[in-house]
Structure formats: structure tokens, C-alpha cells
Amino acid sequence: MRCPRCQEGEFFISSPYDLKNAGKIHPKCPKCDLDFRREPGFYFGALYVSYGLGVALFVAIYLSFILFLPSLSVWWPISVIAISSLLLGPYLYALSKVIWIHMFVKSKKK
């Protein structure tokens, strides 16, 4: 969760689980001065990344239950998916914003 250019500066103001400041980013990188606020609506594309991460989480949990615990009721994987989605939601939201900006900014670190 660092700057996409220098990989040193903090991207977010606080932890993803600080719900009061969830998703708030620094205006610029404190190390290399990269502007994180690209244009209005730039981070709407992160919704697609977040959706993909959520689907990957769903599929991984469901397949794990089917392959390793096939005798359990279908409500077990559904319950685990629901709980993990709630617990990992803020982290996946933050991760999707970081992935999105990394797709458009080239790294200068060697």
C-alpha cells in the first residue's frame, strides 16, 4: 500500500480498518511528490478490481470447501464467504485502489 512510483511513500492516510478515514488517500506522495488525485472519478475503475477480488475470494473459499470438506452442508461455505467478505471488505477496497493506480503509473524503482 505504497506509492506506485517510488514504493516508499504511504498511499493511504490511515489503516483500511480505520473506518472513519477509510479510503482517504494522501494528496501527494510524501517522498516523490506524485499526485495521487489524478482526475475526478479516476478511482471508480477500482470498483471493477474490487469486484474481481471479491469473486476470487468467493471462488477460492467455495472450491476449498467442495474439495476438502465435501460432506458439510452448503450453508458452511456460504457462512464463511459472508463473514470473510465482511471482515476483508475494507482491506479489499483499499487494495483495489492501490492496484488501480499501479496499472496507470510506471514504477521508477530499480
Residue frames relative to the residue before (quaternion, step in Angstrom):
aa qw qx qy qz dx dy dz
M 1.0000 0.0000 0.0000 0.0000 0.00 0.00 0.00
R 0.3972 0.7052 -0.4656 0.3579 3.52 0.89 1.09
C 0.7198 -0.4091 0.3417 0.4447 3.52 -1.38 0.06
P 0.4604 -0.7046 0.4571 0.2875 3.62 -0.86 0.86
R 0.6692 0.5031 -0.3135 0.4480 3.61 1.10 -0.53
C 0.8287 0.2222 -0.1017 0.5036 3.61 0.62 -1.09
Q 0.2894 -0.7892 0.4829 0.2453 3.63 1.26 -0.36
E 0.5992 0.5588 -0.3685 0.4392 3.59 1.14 0.53
G 0.7084 0.4638 -0.2677 0.4599 3.60 0.87 -0.90
E 0.5237 -0.6276 0.4798 0.3188 3.54 -1.15 0.69
F 0.3645 -0.7343 0.5366 0.1999 3.57 -1.00 0.87
F 0.7779 0.2951 -0.1445 0.5356 3.58 0.88 -0.96
I 0.5676 -0.5976 0.4530 0.3399 3.53 -1.22 0.58
S 0.8075 -0.0035 0.0350 0.5888 3.58 0.99 -0.81
S 0.7454 -0.3809 0.3097 0.4510 3.55 -1.36 -0.15
P 0.5793 -0.5860 0.4223 0.3778 3.63 -1.08 0.53
Y 0.6987 0.4667 -0.2710 0.4697 3.59 1.14 -0.53
D 0.4968 0.5636 -0.4612 0.4721 3.58 1.25 0.28
L 0.2269 -0.8540 0.4521 0.1215 3.55 0.25 1.32
K 0.5738 0.5816 -0.3857 0.4287 3.61 1.16 -0.40
N 0.7862 0.2454 -0.1178 0.5548 3.59 1.07 -0.76
A 0.2554 0.8055 -0.5039 0.1791 3.60 1.18 0.43
G 0.8430 0.1904 -0.1631 0.4759 3.54 -0.89 0.98
K 0.5310 0.6219 -0.4252 0.3879 3.60 1.20 -0.07
I 0.1582 -0.7994 0.5773 0.0516 3.53 -0.80 1.06
H 0.5734 -0.5475 0.4696 0.3884 3.53 -1.29 0.35
P 0.5457 -0.6147 0.4404 0.3610 3.63 -1.03 0.61
K 0.7934 0.0325 0.0153 0.6077 3.58 1.03 -0.83
C 0.5784 -0.5610 0.4577 0.3757 3.54 -1.25 0.45
P 0.4325 -0.7162 0.4779 0.2677 3.61 -0.81 0.92
K 0.6937 0.4725 -0.2788 0.4666 3.63 1.17 -0.40
C 0.8389 0.1732 -0.0670 0.5116 3.61 0.67 -1.06
D 0.4449 -0.7383 0.4104 0.2976 3.60 1.33 0.07
L 0.2956 0.7414 -0.5374 0.2722 3.62 1.09 0.65
D 0.3945 -0.7124 0.5299 0.2367 3.57 -0.90 0.93
F 0.2707 -0.7870 0.5386 0.1312 3.59 -0.58 1.19
R 0.6731 0.4504 -0.2960 0.5064 3.59 1.16 -0.50
R 0.2054 -0.8522 0.4743 0.0807 3.49 0.29 1.36
E 0.7341 -0.2572 0.2371 0.5820 3.57 0.60 -1.18
P 0.6274 -0.5287 0.3733 0.4330 3.62 -1.11 0.37
G 0.8196 0.2305 -0.1868 0.4902 3.56 -0.87 0.96
F 0.3747 0.7546 -0.4791 0.2465 3.59 1.23 0.04
Y 0.7460 0.4318 -0.2318 0.4510 3.57 0.85 -0.93
F 0.4101 0.6841 -0.4966 0.3423 3.62 1.21 0.20
G 0.5950 0.5755 -0.3558 0.4338 3.59 1.14 -0.54
A 0.5693 0.5960 -0.3782 0.4216 3.57 1.21 -0.44
L 0.5141 0.6317 -0.4213 0.3989 3.59 1.22 -0.29
Y 0.6468 0.5114 -0.3203 0.4663 3.58 1.02 -0.74
V 0.6378 0.5100 -0.3190 0.4810 3.57 1.04 -0.78
S 0.6472 0.5181 -0.3130 0.4634 3.58 0.97 -0.86
Y 0.6282 0.5265 -0.3267 0.4706 3.57 1.02 -0.78
G 0.6632 0.5051 -0.3002 0.4635 3.59 0.93 -0.87
L 0.6496 0.5012 -0.3172 0.4757 3.58 0.99 -0.79
G 0.6454 0.5185 -0.3160 0.4634 3.59 1.01 -0.78
V 0.6566 0.4933 -0.3091 0.4795 3.58 0.96 -0.82
A 0.6373 0.5186 -0.3302 0.4647 3.60 0.98 -0.79
L 0.6321 0.5177 -0.3249 0.4763 3.59 1.02 -0.76
F 0.6444 0.5273 -0.3089 0.4598 3.58 0.93 -0.92
V 0.6956 0.4773 -0.2761 0.4606 3.58 0.79 -1.03
A 0.6551 0.5169 -0.3208 0.4480 3.60 0.92 -0.85
I 0.6804 0.4707 -0.2982 0.4760 3.59 0.88 -0.87
Y 0.6726 0.5046 -0.3084 0.4449 3.58 0.86 -0.91
L 0.6789 0.4783 -0.2972 0.4712 3.59 0.90 -0.87
S 0.6042 0.5500 -0.3558 0.4537 3.59 1.07 -0.65
F 0.6713 0.4793 -0.3028 0.4775 3.58 0.94 -0.81
I 0.6596 0.5138 -0.3134 0.4503 3.59 0.93 -0.86
L 0.7257 0.4480 -0.2468 0.4602 3.59 0.91 -0.91
F 0.8062 0.3271 -0.1499 0.4696 3.58 0.84 -0.96
L 0.7924 0.1635 -0.0883 0.5810 3.59 1.14 -0.53
P 0.0383 0.8634 -0.5027 0.0199 3.61 0.68 1.03
S 0.6381 0.5612 -0.3379 0.4045 3.61 1.13 -0.44
L 0.5630 0.6123 -0.3923 0.3928 3.61 1.21 -0.26
S 0.6103 -0.5507 0.4367 0.3655 3.52 -1.28 0.49
V 0.6024 -0.5751 0.4176 0.3632 3.57 -1.21 0.50
W 0.5813 0.6025 -0.3729 0.4001 3.60 1.18 -0.38
W 0.5624 0.6022 -0.3904 0.4107 3.60 1.14 -0.42
P 0.7097 0.4166 -0.2981 0.4836 3.64 0.69 -0.90
I 0.6153 0.5419 -0.3583 0.4465 3.60 1.03 -0.69
S 0.6586 0.5074 -0.3034 0.4656 3.58 0.96 -0.85
V 0.6708 0.4899 -0.2971 0.4708 3.57 0.91 -0.91
I 0.6325 0.5215 -0.3290 0.4688 3.60 1.02 -0.76
A 0.6653 0.5029 -0.3068 0.4586 3.60 0.90 -0.89
I 0.6844 0.4792 -0.2893 0.4672 3.59 0.87 -0.92
S 0.6842 0.4745 -0.3003 0.4654 3.59 0.89 -0.87
S 0.6117 0.5388 -0.3537 0.4587 3.60 1.08 -0.60
L 0.6580 0.4945 -0.3063 0.4781 3.57 1.02 -0.77
L 0.7067 0.4664 -0.2696 0.4587 3.58 0.91 -0.90
L 0.7538 0.3815 -0.2045 0.4944 3.58 0.98 -0.81
G 0.3943 0.7622 -0.4459 0.2545 3.61 1.27 -0.13
P 0.7020 0.4491 -0.2994 0.4646 3.64 0.71 -0.93
Y 0.6488 0.5104 -0.3241 0.4621 3.59 1.01 -0.77
L 0.6635 0.4939 -0.3109 0.4682 3.62 0.92 -0.84
Y 0.6061 0.5476 -0.3447 0.4626 3.59 1.11 -0.69
A 0.6828 0.4713 -0.2823 0.4816 3.58 0.87 -0.95
L 0.6549 0.5235 -0.3079 0.4497 3.57 0.93 -0.90
S 0.6478 0.5209 -0.3278 0.4489 3.59 0.99 -0.76
K 0.6353 0.5121 -0.3388 0.4684 3.63 1.03 -0.67
V 0.6537 0.5047 -0.3113 0.4701 3.57 1.00 -0.80
I 0.6418 0.5100 -0.3228 0.4731 3.59 0.94 -0.85
W 0.6520 0.5376 -0.3183 0.4297 3.60 0.92 -0.90
I 0.7046 0.4336 -0.2877 0.4825 3.62 0.81 -0.88
H 0.6064 0.5511 -0.3622 0.4443 3.61 1.10 -0.56
M 0.6153 0.5556 -0.3520 0.4345 3.60 1.14 -0.50
F 0.7698 0.3722 -0.1830 0.4852 3.61 1.16 -0.51
V 0.7181 0.3748 -0.2415 0.5343 3.60 1.21 -0.26
K 0.3557 -0.7484 0.5284 0.1850 3.54 -0.79 1.07
S 0.4369 -0.6979 0.5107 0.2476 3.55 -0.99 0.88
K 0.2343 -0.7693 0.5782 0.1376 3.56 -1.07 0.76
K 0.5089 0.6370 -0.4281 0.3900 3.58 1.26 0.07
K 0.2075 -0.7999 0.5548 0.0962 3.56 -0.93 0.91
